[in-house]
Amino acid sequence: MGQKNRQHYVPKFYLRNFSDTERSINTYNLANEKYINNASIKDMCQKNNFYGADKKMETFLDKEIERKASVIITNILKKNKFPYQNVEDYVHLFSFLLVSEARNLKSADSSDQMVDYISKIFLQGNPEFRESGIDLDSYKIGYKEPANEMIKMALESVPNVVDLEPLLIIVEKTGARKFITSDNPLIRYNSFYLRNNYPGGFGYLTRGLQLFFPVSYDKCILFYDSYVYDIPNAHENVLVLDRARDVDQLNELFYLNAYNNIFFNQKTKESYIEKIHYKNKKNQNIRDLEKEIKTFKEGNSNNAIINFTHNRVSKKIDFSWLKYTEYSKQLTIPAHMGGINRLESPFIRETVERQKRETMPYYNFGD
């Protein structure tokens, strides 16, 4: 009965692309610092009734997202080419990537953390509730299926990223170096903002956005802002890496975005994984969910702004194959936290205009 309720938050077909077998994959658990050989793929990244006992969301993800994405990604791996000529397939690839971020355990835990924090703030500000004497610390408030709302938001956001330029990164002649992945496989990054010491810059609308997504142990998809970045050695949207250091840098990025586990094929040595872990574990803050919520009081009033921001990889990585355009060098980054938006896309312009009409929510803490 329990196995029938297993619902995977990272697709099994995806994990198989990082394995030399159909059934198992090597993994490293971050919390326990434990290397596991040939762990069962069906046991990885799953939780009972994660999307709900009615299985509606699980069925939707299987039939409407995963099956088609599996075919698209398989074709990309075989042909080293994106499905440009089929608009529906090309857009679906973005849907799969954004849903991959929204559907996983990290996203769900972040949502629950936010709901718990905000709900308790409101309850503590209610005089009638304060008089009840209920100890809120003994309760956890959250969604019943927290990932489901994030999945809906991700699908609505797809039009805001289709303007990004595609790149397929291929590993070649790097010895034993292969790509790793994790239980949080889509990495939002912004080399441009990090280079300029600007906090933030990981939103879908942001100038300089990069979406990294390893799709197998020797291939990685990157969607990037071509107004800011230039990839001079790319040919027909394909970049071949033949230096081990370049693969190591990307693997550090993938490691830093992991939530609980990283995954890799059976040829990847334990010593290699441990080297990445001990080199970067002090920068691995994705799991520190308390840092995702900040409250700012408004002057001397009782009003406050609650700011929720997902943890992102903030380590500066200088990719040798990536250059900055002349356009990017002329950009002036504002002092405020709003950053710069990519406004070439009509979808983004529409989103920005809608956001301008919305007001920032305030909360009064009470007496």
C-alpha positions as CSV (number, residue, x, y, z in Angstrom):
1,M,0.0,0.0,0.0
2,G,2.8,2.4,0.9
3,Q,4.6,1.9,-2.4
4,K,1.5,2.8,-4.3
5,N,1.4,6.2,-2.5
6,R,5.0,7.0,-3.4
7,Q,5.1,10.3,-5.3
8,H,8.4,11.4,-6.7
9,Y,9.4,15.0,-6.6
10,V,12.3,14.4,-9.0
11,P,11.3,12.2,-11.9
12,K,12.9,8.7,-12.1
13,F,13.5,9.1,-15.9
14,Y,15.6,12.2,-15.1
15,L,17.8,10.4,-12.5
16,R,18.4,7.5,-14.9
17,N,20.3,10.0,-17.2
18,F,23.0,10.2,-14.5
19,S,23.3,6.4,-14.0
20,D,25.0,3.6,-15.8
21,T,22.0,1.3,-15.0
22,E,18.2,1.6,-15.1
23,R,17.6,0.9,-11.5
24,S,20.3,2.5,-9.3
25,I,22.4,5.7,-8.9
26,N,25.2,6.8,-6.6
27,T,24.3,9.4,-4.1
28,Y,25.8,11.6,-1.4
29,N,23.7,12.7,1.6
30,L,24.7,16.2,2.7
31,A,23.4,16.0,6.3
32,N,25.0,12.7,7.1
33,E,28.0,13.2,4.8
34,K,27.4,9.7,3.5
35,Y,28.4,8.3,0.1
36,I,26.0,5.6,-1.0
37,N,26.7,3.2,-3.9
38,N,23.9,2.0,-6.2
39,A,21.0,3.5,-4.3
40,S,17.6,2.5,-5.7
41,I,16.3,5.1,-8.0
42,K,12.7,4.3,-7.1
43,D,13.5,5.1,-3.5
44,M,15.1,8.4,-4.2
45,C,13.3,11.8,-4.0
46,Q,9.9,10.4,-3.1
47,K,7.4,11.0,-0.3
48,N,4.0,9.4,0.4
49,N,1.1,11.5,-0.9
50,F,3.4,14.4,-1.5
51,Y,1.0,15.9,-4.0
52,G,-2.1,14.6,-2.4
53,A,-3.9,11.3,-1.8
54,D,-6.3,12.0,-4.7
55,K,-3.3,11.7,-7.0
56,K,-4.7,14.5,-9.3
57,M,-1.4,16.5,-9.3
58,E,0.7,13.4,-9.6
59,T,-1.3,12.2,-12.6
60,F,-1.0,15.7,-14.1
61,L,2.7,15.8,-13.7
62,D,3.0,12.3,-15.2
63,K,0.8,12.7,-18.2
64,E,1.1,16.4,-19.0
65,I,4.7,17.3,-18.0
66,E,7.0,14.3,-17.6
67,R,6.1,12.0,-20.5
68,K,6.5,14.7,-23.1
69,A,9.6,16.2,-21.4
70,S,11.2,12.8,-21.4
71,V,10.9,12.5,-25.2
72,I,12.1,16.1,-25.7
73,I,15.1,15.6,-23.4
74,T,16.0,12.2,-25.0
75,N,16.0,13.9,-28.4
76,I,18.2,16.7,-27.2
77,L,20.7,14.2,-25.8
78,K,20.7,12.2,-29.0
79,K,20.8,15.1,-31.5
80,N,22.6,17.8,-29.4
81,K,19.9,20.1,-30.7
82,F,17.0,22.0,-29.2
83,P,13.5,21.6,-30.6
84,Y,13.5,25.1,-32.2
85,Q,11.2,24.1,-35.1
86,N,8.5,22.8,-32.8
87,V,7.3,25.8,-30.7
88,E,5.1,23.6,-28.5
89,D,8.0,21.3,-27.6
90,Y,10.4,24.2,-27.0
91,V,8.0,25.9,-24.6
92,H,7.2,22.6,-22.9
93,L,10.9,22.3,-22.1
94,F,10.7,25.5,-20.1
95,S,7.6,24.2,-18.4
96,F,9.5,21.1,-17.3
97,L,12.4,23.1,-16.0
98,L,10.4,25.5,-14.0
99,V,8.1,22.8,-12.7
100,S,11.2,20.8,-11.7
101,E,12.1,23.6,-9.3
102,A,8.6,24.1,-8.0
103,R,7.6,20.5,-7.4
104,N,10.5,19.4,-5.2
105,L,10.9,19.1,-1.4
106,K,12.9,22.2,-1.1
107,S,10.2,24.3,-2.7
108,A,7.5,22.6,-0.5
109,D,9.5,23.2,2.7
110,S,10.1,26.8,1.8
111,S,6.4,27.4,1.2
112,D,5.5,25.8,4.6
113,Q,8.1,27.9,6.3
114,M,6.6,31.0,4.9
115,V,3.0,30.1,5.7
116,D,4.0,29.1,9.3
117,Y,5.8,32.4,9.9
118,I,3.2,34.7,8.4
119,S,0.3,32.9,10.0
120,K,1.8,33.1,13.5
121,I,2.6,36.8,13.0
122,F,-1.0,37.5,12.3
123,L,-2.3,35.3,15.1
124,Q,0.1,36.9,17.6
125,G,-1.1,40.3,16.5
126,N,-4.7,39.4,17.3
127,P,-5.7,40.4,20.9
128,E,-8.3,37.7,21.2
129,F,-5.9,35.0,20.2
130,R,-3.2,36.4,22.6
131,E,-5.7,36.0,25.4
132,S,-6.4,32.4,24.5
133,G,-3.0,31.4,25.9
134,I,-2.3,29.0,23.0
135,D,1.5,28.3,22.6
136,L,2.1,28.7,18.9
137,D,5.6,27.3,19.1
138,S,4.0,23.9,19.7
139,Y,2.2,24.0,16.4
140,K,3.4,23.9,12.8
141,I,1.2,25.7,10.2
142,G,1.4,24.9,6.6
143,Y,-0.2,23.7,3.3
144,K,-1.6,20.2,3.0
145,E,0.2,19.9,-0.3
146,P,2.7,22.8,-0.4
147,A,4.3,22.0,-3.7
148,N,1.0,22.1,-5.6
149,E,0.6,25.9,-5.4
150,M,4.2,26.4,-6.5
151,I,3.7,24.2,-9.5
152,K,0.8,26.4,-10.6
153,M,2.9,29.6,-10.2
154,A,5.7,28.0,-12.2
155,L,3.5,27.2,-15.1
156,E,2.1,30.7,-15.1
157,S,5.7,32.1,-15.2
158,V,6.9,30.2,-18.3
159,P,6.2,33.1,-20.8
160,N,8.6,35.2,-18.8
161,V,11.6,33.0,-19.5
162,V,11.2,32.0,-23.2
163,D,13.2,34.9,-24.3
164,L,16.4,33.4,-22.8
165,E,19.0,32.0,-25.2
166,P,19.5,28.2,-25.1
167,L,22.9,26.5,-24.8
168,L,23.8,22.9,-24.6
169,I,27.0,22.3,-22.6
170,I,28.7,19.0,-23.4
171,V,31.5,17.3,-21.5
172,E,34.2,15.9,-23.7
173,K,37.8,14.6,-23.1
174,T,37.8,15.5,-19.4
175,G,38.8,12.0,-18.1
176,A,36.6,10.8,-15.3
177,R,34.9,14.2,-14.9
178,K,31.1,14.0,-15.3
179,F,28.2,16.2,-14.3
180,I,26.5,15.6,-11.0
181,T,22.9,16.7,-10.2
182,S,20.8,17.0,-7.1
183,D,17.3,16.9,-5.6
184,N,17.0,20.6,-6.5
185,P,18.2,20.3,-10.1
186,L,17.3,23.7,-11.6
187,I,19.8,26.3,-10.6
188,R,18.9,30.0,-10.9
189,Y,22.1,32.0,-11.1
190,N,23.2,35.5,-12.1
191,S,26.9,35.9,-12.8
192,F,26.3,39.5,-13.8
193,Y,24.8,40.6,-10.5
194,L,27.3,38.5,-8.4
195,R,30.2,40.0,-10.3
196,N,28.9,43.5,-9.4
197,N,28.2,42.5,-5.7
198,Y,24.5,43.1,-6.1
199,P,22.2,41.2,-3.7
200,G,19.4,39.4,-5.4
201,G,18.9,39.0,-9.1
202,F,17.4,35.5,-9.4
203,G,13.8,36.4,-10.4
204,Y,12.4,35.2,-13.8
205,L,12.3,38.8,-15.1
206,T,15.8,39.8,-14.0
207,R,18.6,41.1,-16.3
208,G,21.5,38.6,-16.3
209,L,19.4,35.6,-15.3
210,Q,20.8,32.2,-16.0
211,L,19.0,28.8,-15.7
212,F,21.3,25.9,-15.4
213,F,19.8,22.4,-15.6
214,P,22.1,19.3,-15.9
215,V,20.2,16.7,-18.1
216,S,22.7,13.8,-18.0
217,Y,26.2,13.1,-16.7
218,D,27.7,14.6,-19.8
219,K,25.2,17.3,-20.9
220,C,23.8,20.4,-19.3
221,I,21.2,22.9,-20.5
222,L,21.7,26.6,-19.9
223,F,19.2,29.3,-20.7
224,Y,20.8,32.8,-20.4
225,D,20.3,36.5,-21.0
226,S,22.2,37.0,-24.3
227,Y,22.1,40.8,-23.9
228,V,24.5,40.4,-20.9
229,Y,26.5,37.2,-21.7
230,D,28.4,36.1,-24.8
231,I,29.6,32.5,-25.3
232,P,32.3,33.0,-28.0
233,N,33.2,29.3,-28.3
234,A,29.6,28.1,-28.8
235,H,28.6,26.8,-32.2
236,E,25.0,26.4,-33.1
237,N,24.0,26.8,-29.4
238,V,26.4,24.0,-28.3
239,L,29.5,24.5,-26.1
240,V,32.0,21.6,-25.7
241,L,34.0,21.6,-22.5
242,D,37.3,19.8,-22.7
243,R,38.9,21.0,-19.4
244,A,38.3,19.3,-16.1
245,R,38.3,22.6,-14.3
246,D,35.3,23.8,-16.3
247,V,33.4,20.7,-15.3
248,D,34.4,21.1,-11.7
249,Q,33.1,24.7,-11.6
250,L,29.7,23.6,-12.8
251,N,29.6,20.7,-10.4
252,E,30.3,23.1,-7.6
253,L,27.3,25.1,-8.7
254,F,25.1,22.0,-8.9
255,Y,26.3,20.9,-5.4
256,L,25.6,24.3,-3.8
257,N,22.0,24.2,-5.1
258,A,21.3,20.7,-3.5
259,Y,18.8,20.4,-0.7
260,N,19.5,16.9,0.8
261,N,21.2,14.8,-1.8
262,I,23.5,15.0,-4.8
263,F,23.4,12.3,-7.5
264,F,26.1,11.0,-10.0
265,N,27.0,8.0,-12.1
266,Q,28.8,4.9,-10.9
267,K,32.2,6.0,-12.4
268,T,32.4,9.1,-10.3
269,K,34.7,8.5,-7.4
270,E,33.8,9.0,-3.7
271,S,37.0,11.1,-3.3
272,Y,35.8,13.5,-6.0
273,I,32.5,14.1,-4.4
274,E,34.0,14.5,-0.9
275,K,36.4,17.1,-2.3
276,I,33.6,19.2,-3.7
277,H,31.6,18.8,-0.4
278,Y,34.4,19.9,1.9
279,K,35.4,22.7,-0.3
280,N,31.9,24.2,-0.6
281,K,29.9,23.1,2.4
282,K,30.3,26.4,4.3
283,N,28.7,28.1,1.3
284,Q,25.9,25.6,1.1
285,N,23.0,27.6,2.6
286,I,20.1,26.4,0.5
287,R,18.9,24.3,3.5
288,D,18.9,27.2,5.9
289,L,15.2,28.1,5.4
290,E,15.1,30.6,8.3
291,K,17.2,32.9,6.3
292,E,14.5,33.1,3.6
293,I,12.2,35.3,5.7
294,K,13.0,38.8,6.9
295,T,10.8,41.4,8.6
296,F,11.4,45.2,8.3
297,K,9.7,47.7,10.5
298,E,8.5,50.9,8.9
299,G,10.1,53.8,10.9
300,N,8.4,54.4,14.2
301,S,5.1,52.9,13.3
302,N,3.8,49.5,14.0
303,N,3.7,48.6,10.3
304,A,6.2,46.1,8.8
305,I,7.1,44.6,5.5
306,I,7.6,40.8,5.5
307,N,10.1,39.8,2.8
308,F,10.3,36.2,1.5
309,T,13.2,35.3,-0.7
310,H,14.3,31.8,-1.7
311,N,17.9,30.9,-0.8
312,R,20.0,30.9,-4.0
313,V,23.6,30.0,-4.8
314,S,25.6,33.2,-4.1
315,K,29.2,32.0,-4.6
316,K,30.9,33.9,-7.4
317,I,32.1,31.4,-10.0
318,D,34.1,32.8,-12.9
319,F,33.3,30.6,-15.9
320,S,36.2,30.8,-18.4
321,W,33.9,30.2,-21.3
322,L,31.5,33.0,-20.5
323,K,32.2,36.6,-21.4
324,Y,30.3,39.9,-20.8
325,T,28.9,41.9,-23.6
326,E,29.6,45.6,-24.2
327,Y,26.0,46.3,-23.4
328,S,26.3,44.7,-20.0
329,K,29.3,46.9,-19.2
330,Q,27.3,50.0,-19.8
331,L,24.4,49.0,-17.4
332,T,24.0,50.9,-14.2
333,I,22.7,48.7,-11.4
334,P,20.3,50.7,-9.1
335,A,20.9,51.1,-5.4
336,H,17.4,49.8,-4.6
337,M,16.6,46.1,-4.5
338,G,14.4,46.1,-7.6
339,G,17.3,45.5,-9.9
340,I,17.0,45.6,-13.7
341,N,14.4,43.8,-15.7
342,R,14.7,42.3,-19.2
343,L,12.1,44.4,-21.1
344,E,12.6,43.1,-24.6
345,S,9.9,40.5,-24.1
346,P,6.3,41.6,-24.4
347,F,5.4,39.0,-21.7
348,I,7.8,40.6,-19.3
349,R,6.6,44.1,-20.0
350,E,3.1,43.0,-19.3
351,T,4.2,41.4,-16.0
352,V,6.1,44.5,-15.0
353,E,3.1,46.8,-15.7
354,R,0.9,44.5,-13.7
355,Q,3.3,44.5,-10.7
356,K,3.4,48.3,-10.8
357,R,-0.3,48.4,-10.2
358,E,-0.1,46.1,-7.2
359,T,0.7,47.6,-3.8
360,M,3.1,46.3,-1.2
361,P,1.3,44.5,1.6
362,Y,1.8,45.9,5.1
363,Y,1.1,44.3,8.4
364,N,0.3,46.1,11.7
365,F,1.8,44.3,14.7
366,G,-0.9,45.7,17.1
367,D,-0.4,47.1,20.6
